[in-house]
Every structure is written in C-alpha cells, then in structure tokens.
Amino acid sequence: MSIFELFSRNKEERSANVAKERLQVIVAHERRARNAPSYLPAMQNEILAVIRKYVEIDNDQLQVDLNDDGNCSVLEVNVNLPK
C-alpha cells in the first residue's frame, strides 16, 4: 500500500460518514413528518404567507413542529429572519 492510497482511503471513509449522517437526518425528518397531523403543512404555509407580508423569507427559513407531551400539545414555530 502506498502513502497515496492511505490518504485517499481516509477521505473515502470521511465521505461515507458524512453521507451516513445526512441520511440519518433525512430519515428522522421523514419519520417526524409521517407522524405529524395532516393540517400541519397547510398551517405552515399560512404562517409563511403572514410573515411574508412584512419580511421576505424563503420556505426553508420557517420550521413548524408539533410536540405531544401527553397532556398537551406544543406548537413550536422557528423563523430565521433576515437582519
């Protein structure tokens, strides 16, 4: 094994780890979306429309989550506003 193969294999292993982490994030997001109520995407679009009346933001700058704690549900809205 040459020294060049040693370095290239490490790069491939790092790339594989990054790809694995990204896939885990996507799977977790899909699981969360599958368990979400059917009205949540419509609510997110309406919230986005209201915010856009005042500030121009992209779709990915708004995140809406519904957390169920047993006795109550908590709607969490995160908005990344431009400066």
Secondary structure, DSSP 4 states (H G I P E B T S, - for coil): --HHHHHHHHHHHHHHHHHHHHHHHHHHHHHHHHTS-TTHHHHHHHHHHHHHTTS---GGGEEEEEEE-SS-EEEEEEE----
